[in-house]
Structure formats: C-alpha cells, structure tokens
C-alpha cells in the first residue's frame, strides 16, 4: 500500500524523475521482486550459491538481502520515474545518510531543489523532482544514533534534500527485545519530534489507511519540503530469521500473533465481506503468484547475471587493471596563476577581515607572482579551480572546512559587516557555462552521518570530486561503520565504485592522544594490498602521505581525470601547512608532471657514497632532513614513500638502484611500532625489494601519543638519534 501509493503520487501528483530509497534487509526481497521489477530467478540463483555478477566483474559479492535495484518504474502507462533502492549492509540504519547524499546528487544533476536557480530565467518545479525515502525498523530507529545525526542534517544548508518520507515498520520487537525495553520514549517515532516533523501512527491491519496517509506524506513534502513520518504498527509473524522461535523470549506477544490471521488474509476477508472479491478470486491471485515463483525457481539455472554497473552517468568508466598507471595532471602555470588570483578575489564593496587580507590574500598574491614558494592551500586551490575549469564539480565537506581547522584554507570569505559568505572560485573568469561549481558544506558536528552522506554523493556522480575533511585525523573513527561497510568494500561487494577523498590531518606535535594520529595502520589493514605481489590500481583503497603541495595537487587532479574511481585517504598535514620548507615551485605543476609514488633524495650529490637508505613518509621527512643537514651526513639518503597503497614496488626498486653501495635500509616513522606504516611496509619491502629493513620509531604503545610534553620531546629525539646512528 505504501509503495503503490508512493508510485502513483510520483507520477500523477508531482511528475518526479527520481526516488532514492534506503531500507534495511528485512522484507527487502519481497519489495524487490513484487514491486521493483527484480526477477525472482536472480534471488533464487543467489540462494543456490551462485554469484550475482558476470564472470568478468572483480567482485567478492554479498548476500541476497543486501541487493539493490536501479530501474525505471512505469505507473499504469501514465508516466515513469527512475528508482534507486540502495545496497545496504546489515548495520541497521547506516544506509540512511547514504540515501540522502545520493538524493542530493540527483538534485545537483537535475539543477533543482537546493540547486535550483532562476538566474537564467528558466522555469523549474517548485519542489525537487528527486525524492528521498527511508524505511526504518522500530528498534533501530530510536536505538541507532545515526538517525539523530540525519535528522539534524535535514534542514542544514548543503545537506537538506527538501524533505524525506519516513516509514517506520513497527514490529513491536527488536531482534528478541520487547518494545518496552528497547527505548525510553512512548513511541518509536518520538525522535522525529526533535525537528517537529509530523508523525502519523497507522494500524497495519488497515492498508487503505496507510494509502491515505502516504498520500498525505507526499503532499506535505511537496508543499513544505520537510520530513514526514509514518509509524506503521504491525507485527512480525516469525522470529528474527526462519529458524528463530520468538515464543522463547516473547510468549505473550506471540501468543496473540499466532492467534490471529495475517494482514493479507484479514484484508482479503474484508474485501470478500464488502463484495469486492470472492474466495475464488483470492485463491486465484495467490496461486498466480505461486506459479510465477515456481517458474522463476525452475528458470534460475538459465538466468544470466546482468551488468548493472558503469551505465548512464558512469558510462566510460571501468574497473582498473592490476598495473599502476601514471596520469599527466600538470597544467600551464599561466592558468594556475589565474586560478590562484581568482581564489582570493572579492567584490569591491566586500568587507574582508583585515587579518585574512594580510596573511592570506596578500601572501598568496605574492607567492603567485614569485612562483617559487607555492604553499599547501594554494596548491589545493589550483587543483579545485582547474578541475572546475574542466567541468567537474567539487564538494568539500566537514567541520569548519571553509576556513579550515588550522585557518589555512579560507576558500570562503565572510563579510565583516553583513556576515554574508562569498566563495571566490565560483566566480572564475573565463571558465564558461560548462564550468563546475565549488560547494563548501560546513557540516554539523557529526562524522558517521556526514561521511555516509558524502559517500552517497560520490557513488551517484563520478563528475563530482567529493572531499570529506576530518577536523583531526582520528575523528574518522566516529564513522567507522561507513568506512568498513560502504567506503572500502562497496566495490567488491556490490560493484558500486566511488572516488571519495578523505583528508585526515595527522602528525605528532605534542598534542597527546586525540589529535596526533589518523590511525594510518587501520586504513592500511583494510586494503587488499598483497604482501608478496605488486599492487595495481585495482586495490580497493588508495592511501597517500604527500609531503609537498605539488604532490597534493597532483593526487587531487588524478582522482578525477582517470577512467576509474577509487576511494582515497590522504594523510593530511598540520604543521606542514605553514612550514617554510614545505613549498613547491611553478615547475612542479607544469605540463607533463604527475603524482610520484616515491620522491627521490635530490640532496644526495654522490649516490655511491650512500651507506644507509632511510625510507620515510610525509611530515617526518622534514624533521629527518633538518637533522641530516645539522650533522652534515653525506652517506645517508632519505627516500619518501608518498604512496603507501598501491605499494610502489617498482618506483622503490628504481630509486634503490641508485645506491649500489648501500648496506643498511631503515624505515623511520613518528608513530609507535604497532601503529603507522611499519607493519605494512616491512613485509612488502623485504618480499619484493629483497632487502632487510630495520625499524626506527616509537616503541609499542596502547595509545597513539604521550600526554606529557617532556616525554614527547624525548621520544622525538630518540627517533632522530636512532635513525642516524
């Protein structure tokens, strides 16, 4: 009743073009096959133990209850729309922000809703033609904190989707937990009161009432662009699964359930009593559906899995091969200089903050004129602006991202008289009508829902560079469910690719446990990189620790111009943002330049004198290089591993070949021995570069950093001393 009325309204009331649905796995197979056009043969084939993708797909596959659909739905010949029901993990409610992000991406493609503008004089619908629908469980909706985060995003600029229709399937039991022990509120839907959303409680025994309320929900969304909740009071006849006996823990509830007919049977009886149907009609409908299922079961062996990926807006993209490719991401400095100047331009009547004017605007203009000391933030502006010139959209999301946690970015200015925000790069001169836009999405103080939202944006449109920046690198762990179940595994489970970029500020600066480490070791462990075979571009997750602004620029541009999409973790800097040595020249951005997975030691004048090769990554290089200069060491080479995954075997071998007399190879890192990249680098280096490598860094520890200043200083000194001893 809910979905059929939703479809009718989509065609007859609003002429929607897209509906994006996020729902859990319970009941999903029925919805897919009965309403959404998925062939039961596909389900039966999966249940018989066969993969759901063609043989050429690089996929590990998933269970049937996590399936999705992307299909056109036609309603009684009166119109059609595109429906996306997303893949979901078994982590309940985690798909909700993903569905919101995908809906917003549809609105961006349609240029309506929050992206609608009348500046060109065109006439657009009053409400977006893309609708978000979320289906919740009665225990999961109040129990999972991600729902509070989603509701708090519902009306926030850059996150609102002009209203979501919510259906809470209220079975009055969660797994085996009785309703009175599953929450502290009277109703399962009371959380929705936090945004004053209308809530209608509907008796599941009355499908016609559900139809009327669904129409009300739809019309409310269309008129007000806000969320609407339907609390459908019903029951679950069987236990949590087919083998579960619910009477063990809920005997009174299931005594009542087993003593009454099912909702379809009860409704059929009502229709018979009203003279709309008779018993043979009911039996014929039931038998017809059973015949369809029987035929589909018999046909499952002949069913060939369909290619449901790399279509529509993803056409032209593909899964990468097992080789490592190089992409020319350099550009003429005249264009980059133009972009850099545009990134700090503002209207004549704009009241800019005097400190920003002096330290950011004037400083950038000076750097651009010299072309010799391009810093991190300027390189980022080069990357964003140049991609926008090429027609790509850029979305940067996170807490305080407009200014930047470390007050380095200032991608937007705030008028000191009016509080109005201005984004200079959105007024790029000469970019043309096909230019992309920069969206700065300052988020609520959330990680899980916000990252899920950005993932939803990224899986829908490969022409948008989606970047999520953690305020500090370790804050990603608030979004661990999204990272584990969607970001790093979505492609191999579901053939759903994404090019989302995570910027995770990292570095040991004496800030103790909570702001020092992005837990690099955890991301490296989540990759499918091989310890004894060279990696290719087809690794599930790419991880870089760039040490120069130019390297950061190249890796951002590479993310979009390649013919494939992979998620990217950037171990982002803190102190390097303003370190005088951490700069690039215009030559580093020139045509023909690219991201280099290994940076050689250009300071070594005579490679034959080198006896010790020290491998390091990121910020740590500058500390080591400063000490090497102070000690006047000429027999030590510092080699920077910029790409950790794919592990750059060939590039390392090429660099090591320069040092024919080297006898010692060392990995030096700031992190503790059971953290950082050491346990990842050691087996790969020794197995494929065929050299023993020694460890230099902090010892094992239970937390990432000490909380006593002198201890931090002593540890840092010991790392330096042991690296060069």
QUIPEDA-V742865 format. One line per field, one symbol per residue. ss: DSSP state (H for helix, E for strand, L for the rest). A space follows every 10 residues. Layout:
ss=???
This chain:
ss=LHHHHHHHHH HHLLLLLEEE EELLLLLHHH HHHHHLLLLH HHHHHHHLLL LLLLLLLLLL LLLHHHLLEE EEEELLLLLE EEEEELLLLL LLLLHHHHHH HHHHHHHHHH LLHHHLLLLL LLLLLLLLLE EEEEEEEHHH HHHLLHHHHH HHHLLLLLLL LLLEEEEEEE LLEELLEEHH HLLLLLLLLH HHHHHLLEEE EEELLLHHHH HHHHHHHHHH HHHHLLLEEE EEELLLLLLL LLLLLHHHLL HHHHHHHHLL LLHHHHHHHH HHHLLLLLHH HHHHHHHHHH HHHHHHHHLH HHLLLLLLLL LHHHLLLLLL LLLLLLLLLL LLHHHHHHHH HHLLLLLLLL LLLHHHHHHH HHHHHHHHHH LLLELHHHHH HHHHHHHHHL LLEEEEEELL LLLLLLLLLL LLEELLLLLL EELHHHHLLL LLLLLLLEEE EELLLLLHHH HHHHHHHHHH LLLEEEEEEE LLHHHHHHHH HHHHHHHLLH HHHHLLLLLL EEEEELLLLL LLHHHLLLLH HHHHHLLLLL LLLLLLLLLL EEEELLLLHH HHHHHHHHHH HLLLLLEEEE EELLHHHLLL LLLELHHHHL LLLLLLLEEL LLLLLLHHHL LEEEEELLLH HHHHHHHHHH HLLLLEEEEE ELEEELLLHH HHHHHHLLLL LLLEEEEEEE EELLLLLHHH HHHHHHHHLL LLLEEEEELL LLLLLLLLHH HHHHHHHHHH HHHHL
